[in-house]
């Protein structure tokens, strides 16, 4: 499918978006998971959008998926962020397959069948993220692994059917090795997975990204997808996770930024100045703020499209890849935060009330600071890329 013929509305139509938008405030207020949103998106084929057509998916590129996630985030940021974590795994399957690694075909087939894949990587205090783990991965004679440890920010907690995790194998002869694998929800029934009902946050409340405790959770041999030495790696699996995660995260926060601008403009046009008798859209100060928001926003979608296209077409940025991807995510999040703040000033004091959509966006956008790559690691990656590594 040629990118110049791609119309996001063909894959995420206005009627579906409005249904999802109409539920967002309730899920935020009641701190509930958007099961209806997920069901609608699954029925629309959204969960398999990145799966090749020959396997029953839509065969979309990462660049096209990024556009759709911007569109979805404009309707319901938390729904978009939750679904993002499933899309990361289907995206990793695509990136790896494009590079000759077919170990995640079961993810593609599962997504077509309606399975929901969640991202069980984050651990409290583990700033190594993909490159290390405090979770114990214990090998079994049959080739499977058991995992014991605690994962945080596990989005889709009430709905996932397969949890992608990583852990550290220190007992095998070639250890230590970082092991990536998938554990099924049935392990919860047997008490080897425990999900806490602890998600009560400032924003992104509908993601229900609860803490997940693994107590010998079993990943069968055919769900152990990679064993790698700890530390940075050019491995297609690691590259796939990092690239898809950062690009789709940037897309969600860019979608929030666009929605904030749209709401601000609608509000300004509907308000009349007592001083001038004219619409606030004619006020020079308001127009300056809107222009400032647009200047920041207009830089984001082309960057996302360009880097996603480079992933899709196997462009080799070498050692610069991680800096480029971390920088993209960082710029999208910080720009979105600034844009939402400006939008609230344009909309006026009504945006300060909790029932305002802008108030909800202002809370949701804060979550971007806590996703990898955080500001510290992004700056470290960029400093190394431009200045070279720190001296010993």
N, C-alpha and C positions, 0 to 999 in steps of 0.2 A: 504494500500500500504506500503510495507516494505521500510524503509528508505534506506537500502543498495541497493535497486533496483531503486532508484529514479535518473533519469537523467534530469537535468534542461533543456537540449536542447529539450527534448520531449515536454516541455510546453512553451518554449520561444526559437524558433529555430534561427539559424544563419542568415537566410535570413531576418526575421523580425527585428532582432537586427541591421543588417546592414542598413536597410531602416531607422530605427529610428536614428541610428548614423549619417547617411548622412544629416539629417535635423537639428541636434542639434546646429551646429554653426550658422545657419541662424536664428533660433529662439532666440538664445542668442544675436546675433548682432542686430536684428530688434526688440527685446523685445516683442515677440509675443508668444501666447499660442500654444502648439503643438496639434492642433485639429486632424491632421492626425495620430499622434502617438496614441492618445486616441481612435480614431476610429479603428485603427489596433489592439490595445490591447483588445478592447471590442469584436471585431470580433473573436479574437483568444481565447476568453473565460477567459482572464486574470482577468477581474474585478470580476469574480465569482469563482476564483480559490480556495478560502477558504470556499466556500459554500458546504455543504454536497451533495454528488452525488444524494441522493434521492430527493433533491430539485432542481436538475438541474445543480449543480456546479461541480467542479472537485474533491472536497473532499480532498484538500491538507491540510497538517499540517502547523502550524506556522513555524516549522523548515524548511520545504520544501519551503515555501513562502519566507523565509529569504534568501535562496540560490538564488531564482529567482530574488529577488530585488537587490542582489549584482550583478547579471549578467546584469540586465537592467540598473543599475547605471553606469556600465562600458561603456555602449553605450551612454547614455544621462542622466546625473545626475539630471537635472531639471525635466525631464519627470518622472523619478523614484520617486523623492521626491513628485511631485504633485500626482501621482497615490497612493503613500504611504498613503495619507490622506483618500482616499476612502478605501484602504485596512485596515486601522485602524478600521473603523466601521465594515467591514465584519469580521475582526479578533475579535473584541469585541463581535460580535454576536456569534461567535464560542466559545470563551472562556466562555461567560455567559451561553450559552446553555450546554456546557460540565459540568457546575456546577449547572445545574438545573434551570436556569433562561432563559425563552424563549421569553422575551419581545422584542427582536430584530429580530424575525423571518421575519418581513416585510423588514428588511434590506437585508437579504439573498434572499428573493424572488424578491426584487427590483433589486438587483445586477444581478440576472439571466435575468431579463427582460430588462436590459440595463440602469438602473438608475445609476447616479453618486452621491455618497454621499461625502460631504465635512465636514471639521472639523472647526466649529465655536466656539472655546473655548478661544483662547488667547485674552487677553485684555491689553491695555497699562497700565503699572504700577501695574498690578495684579500679584504679585509674589506668591500668593497662588495657582494659576492656577486652578486645579480641585477642590480644597478645599474651594474655595470662589469665589465670582463673583460681579462685579460692574454692571452687567446687571439686570434690574428689571424684575422679573417673576411674572405676575399677573394672579391669578386663575380666571377661568370663571365658571359659574354655570353648564355648560355641561361637566366639567372635563378637558377642554382644558386650555391652557395658552397663554398669549401674552407676548412677550419679547421686552424690550426697552433698548437699549445700543449699544455699539460699539465694534465690534470684529476686531482684526487685524490679519495679516498673514493668510488670508483665501485663501489657495491654491485652485486651480481648479475654480477660480472665474468666468471665462467665461463659464464654462461647467457644473457645478453641478446642479442637479435637486432636491436634498434634503440636507438641511444644519442642521447638528447636533449641537445643542447649549446647553449652560447651563446658568442659571440665579438664582437670589436669591428671594425667596418668603418670604416676611416679614409680610404678612397680614393674612395668614391662622392661625387658632387656634394653630396649632402645629409648627408654624414658629419660627425662620427662618429655611427654608429648601432650599437646593440646588436642582434645578429641571433640569433634562436632558430631552431634547425633540428634535423633528425634525420639521423644518418648510419647506414648499414646495416653489419652485421657483415662483409659481404663486403669492406669497405675494409681489414679486418685481413688478409685473404688477399693483398691487393695491397701490403701493407707500409705502408699509410697510417694504420693504427692499430696501436699496439703496447701490449699489456697486460702490465705487470710482475707477476711473482709475488712481491709484497713485503708481503703481508698477514700479519703475525705480531704480534698485538696482545694487550693485556691481556684484553680481553673482546670480545663480539660477533664472535667469530672466524669463525663460519660465514657471515657476510655476504660474506666475501671481497671487501671494498671496495678493490680494487687500484688503483694508479696507472695512468692511461691517457694515452698520448702520441699526439697527433694530428699527423700530418705531411702536410698537404694532404688531409685526409680530406674526401671529397666528399659534400655533401648536395644531392641533385637539386632542381630548382626546385619540384617539388610537395611537397617536405619542408621548405621554408623557410616557417616559419609566422608569424614576426613580425619587424619591424624597428622599433626604438624608440630615441628619444634616450636617452643614458645618464642615470641618476639615477632617483629615486623616480617612480613613475607609477601612475595609477589604471587603467591599461589592464587589460582583463579577463584577459589572459594572465598578466601579472605578479601581479595579485590572485589568480588561480587558483593559481599556483604557491605563493605565500606562504601562502594560507589553507589549502590542502589539506596542504601540507608540515607546517605547524605543528600542525594539528589531528590528523593521523595520527601524527606523532611523539609528541605528548602522549598519544595513545591507547596507543602501545606502552609507554611508561614507566609509565603508569597500570596497564596489565596486569601489568607486572613487580611493581609495588607490591602489587597484589591477591594475586598468587601468593606473594609473600614473607609476607604476613599469614597466608595459608592454611597454608603450610608451618610457620610458627612455632606456630600454634594446634595443628596435628596433633602437632608435636613436644612441646609443653608438655603436651598431654593424655596422651601416651604415657610421659612421665617421672614418676617418683615421688620425692618428697623423702625423704631418709633422716631428716631432722629431724622432719618432721610425719607421715610415712607417707601423705601425701595426694598426689594429682596436682598437678603444678606449675600446672595450670589453676586451682587453688584458692589459689595463692599470691598475696597482695595485691600484691606488687611486680610479678609477671608480669602480673597483670590490669591494673595501671596502664599498663604498657608496651603491652599489646595495645590498651587503650582509647586511648592516645596515637596509635598507628598508625591506628586506625580514625577518629579525629578528623581526621587529616590526609587519609586516603584518601577519606573520604565526601564531601569537598568537590570532588574531581576529576571523577568521571563527570558530575555535573550541569553543570559548567562546559563540558566538552567537548561534551555534547549541545546545550547552549544556543547556543554559538557555531557549531557545525556546522549547527544548524537555521537560524540566521540567514543562513549562506552559502546553504543550500538554498533559502530563501524570499526571497532577494534583499533582505534587510534592509540599509538604508544607514546604516552607522555613520560614514560620511565619513572624515575624517582620523584618527579614532580607531581604525580597523580595525587598522592595523599594531601599535599599542600593545596592543590587546586580544589579538591573536594571539600576539605575542611574549611577553606576560605569561602567557598560558595555557601555552605550551610551557615557559617558565621555571619556573612553579609546579609543573607536573607532574614535571619532572626533579628539581628540588631536593627536593620532597616524597618522590618515589620513593627517592632516595638516603637520606634520613633514615629512611624506613620500612624499607628493607632493613637498615640498620645496627641498628635496634631489633629487627628480627626475628632477627638473628644473636645478640643478647644473650638474647632469649627462648629460642632453641633451644640455647644453651650452646656449650661449646667444640668440639663435634663439627662445628659449622658453619664452623669455621676450616680444616678439612681440604679439600683441593682437590677431593675426590670429592663433597663436599656440594653439593646443589642451591643452597642459600643462598650458598655460596661463589661459585658460578657467577653467580648473580644479582647479587652484590655487585660482580663484575667487569663484567658486562654493563651495569649501570646507570650506570657511569662514562662510557660513550660519550655519554650525553645532554648532557654539558657542551660537547661539541665540535660539535654540530649548530647551524646557524643557527636561531634567533637565540641567540648566545652571551650569557652574563650581562652583558657590557659593553653590547652593542647593545640588549638588552632593557631595561636600566636607562636607557639613553639615550633610547629610544623613549618610555618611561613618563614620564621627566622632561620631555621636550618636550611630551607630551600634557597634563601637569598644570601645568607652569610656563611653557610657551611656549619658543620656540627661544632658543638662546644669543645674546647680543648680540654684534655685530661688534666 
